[in-house]
Amino acid sequence: MCVHKRHGNLLFWVKTETHNEKSQFIQFFNNIKIKMLRTFVGAQKYLGLVNRKCTQAASMKLCTAHIAPLTSILSIRHYAPPTHIKQSAVPNDSGTMSEIKQQMMQRLGLEPGYQPLPKSREHLLKYQPKLEELPARAMQDSFTSAIIPLSTNRSLQDKYVTYLGNVRMGRLLEDMDMFAAWCCHKHLVVPQLPADVHLPYTFVTILVDRIDFANTVASGTEDIRLSGHVSWVGTSSMEVVVWLEQMQNGGYKKLTRALFLMAARNATNTAAAPVNPIKPANEEESVILAGGIDRKRQRQLLCAQSIFKVEPNDPEQTLMYELYKRTTPTDTMELNKRILPPNCRWMSDSYQMSTIPSFPEHRNHHNRVFGGFLMRTALEISWAAAVLYCKTRPKLEHISDISFEKPVSVDSFIKMTAYVVYTKLNYVQIMTVAEVLDPHSGSQVTTNTFYYTFSAPHTVTEVLPRSYHETMWYLQGRRKFEYSMGLKKT
């Protein structure tokens, strides 16, 4: 007998002899569909854009295979504000990003103009509240939105547009970083603070957990809306989720979603400061809060398992040996001699570097370099490295694990180096390292590490490590790629 099954445009036709063989083929076909569904959801090319109920229904229809991890991944990616929060978006409108910047300066008591020695805020330390004095807040209390008015502000268009007419994603990262700090302002309420006293707090970015991008191409001439709220808090830290949407064809289309981890500091930025705890307003907020707790656990686990802290696992050590065999000649035992396989490039030949002086234009109110500026600069040199490696314009798919390890003084020289550390099919994984250079001693200190995933329209040249050190970077890039693409959760 013959059995045929169709999946999309694919038709499977198999000749079977018995009913048992027919059953085995159907089971085999269903397993293929399950794997395709896993790849589809896990690869995240449409994650957040597909209907979650439809995805769950399809998975239940295929078979009873265990795919709980997929639903858990979907549950923590919010590409649009939660339902009850979204309904209150209009009353919480904060205006434009320029207006938000002015509001934050007023709340903190900052004045326009640069001063080599920032104005002292020590007098605000006595107003620092204790944790028990801060009332609990719901997520909807910190929800707000803002507009980047590209459709009406021609001067603003010049700052945001690329030569193709699209939006510079680096500029949006700067705005998202500032907007995340504004959400922290909205969350924080100090009942005992006198009305005429400035806020005795400052907020700094600790890390950006991950940023996922939709397939919508952002235009440089249409308004962009930022929305966000605090989704989890510790004693002095806050997780903020931020969405970007753009007005297209009469409605807002989703662009991206990011998770920022912010730290609350005292008025002089010398110690941690307590923040209001979160009390979920309803079941929906409880689910989001539980997701924040789970993400904290995952961050701690990933940090503890870093390739720079513990030795590679067994599969990775096997991969290391395979890389050694591929790049070592078999006709000689000469030490340190390596061969490059066809259609490959050495990692040591696949990087771009730039040294950038910083200026007061890029400062925060402590005369440190604004984190958003570092994010924009790192993204732009990483994109340049990806273009030159792929020999075409790639698409930015994911940004993961942007860490801010040390503050950067406003008079620093910043060296940015973007390395291609891993490739897979048409994907390129880039690790960008930011270092501060001391012009007097010549020393350099790493302050930030960034990871980017780009996709090209065609298969890219494979990158290979030449040394043990590069192999560790290769494994780290592989881990980041698999995590970003949903192929590995931890």
Stockholm file with secondary structure:
# STOCKHOLM 1.0

chainA/1-490         MCVHKRHGNLLFWVKTETHNEKSQFIQFFNNIKIKMLRTFVGAQKYLGLVNRKCTQAASMKLCTAHIAPLTSILSIRHYAPPTHIKQSAVPNDSGTMSEIKQQMMQRLGLEPGYQPLPKSREHLLKYQPKLEELPARAMQDSFTSAIIPLSTNRSLQDKYVTYLGNVRMGRLLEDMDMFAAWCCHKHLVVPQLPADVHLPYTFVTILVDRIDFANTVASGTEDIRLSGHVSWVGTSSMEVVVWLEQMQNGGYKKLTRALFLMAARNATNTAAAPVNPIKPANEEESVILAGGIDRKRQRQLLCAQSIFKVEPNDPEQTLMYELYKRTTPTDTMELNKRILPPNCRWMSDSYQMSTIPSFPEHRNHHNRVFGGFLMRTALEISWAAAVLYCKTRPKLEHISDISFEKPVSVDSFIKMTAYVVYTKLNYVQIMTVAEVLDPHSGSQVTTNTFYYTFSAPHTVTEVLPRSYHETMWYLQGRRKFEYSMGLKKT
#=GR chainA/1-490 SS CEEEEEETTEEEEEECSSHHHHHHHHHHHHHHHHHHHHHHHHHCSSTTTSCHHHHHHHHHHHCSCCCHHHHHHHHTCCSSCCHHHHTTTTTTEEEEHHHHHHHHHHHHTCCSSCCSSCCCCGGGGGGCCCGGGSCCBCHHHHCEEEEECTTTCHHHHHHHBCTTSBBCHHHHHHHHHHHHHHHHHHHCCCTTSCTTSCCCEEEEEEEEEEEEECSCCCBTTSCEEEEEEEEEECSSEEEEEEEEEEEETTEEEEEEEEEEEEEEEETTSSSBCCCCCBCCSSHHHHHHHHHHHHHHHHHHHHHHTCTTTSCCCHHHHHHHHHHHHHTSCSSCCCTTCCCCCTTEEEGGGSEEEEEEECCGGGBCTTSBBCHHHHHHHHHHHHHHHHHHHHTSCCEEEEEEEEEECSCCBTTCEEEEEEEEEEEETTEEEEEEEEEEECTTTCCEEEEEEEEEEEECSSCCCEEECCSHHHHHHHHHHHHHHHHHTTSCCC
#=GC SS_cons         CEEEEEETTEEEEEECSSHHHHHHHHHHHHHHHHHHHHHHHHHCSSTTTSCHHHHHHHHHHHCSCCCHHHHHHHHTCCSSCCHHHHTTTTTTEEEEHHHHHHHHHHHHTCCSSCCSSCCCCGGGGGGCCCGGGSCCBCHHHHCEEEEECTTTCHHHHHHHBCTTSBBCHHHHHHHHHHHHHHHHHHHCCCTTSCTTSCCCEEEEEEEEEEEEECSCCCBTTSCEEEEEEEEEECSSEEEEEEEEEEEETTEEEEEEEEEEEEEEEETTSSSBCCCCCBCCSSHHHHHHHHHHHHHHHHHHHHHHTCTTTSCCCHHHHHHHHHHHHHTSCSSCCCTTCCCCCTTEEEGGGSEEEEEEECCGGGBCTTSBBCHHHHHHHHHHHHHHHHHHHHTSCCEEEEEEEEEECSCCBTTCEEEEEEEEEEEETTEEEEEEEEEEECTTTCCEEEEEEEEEEEECSSCCCEEECCSHHHHHHHHHHHHHHHHHTTSCCC
//
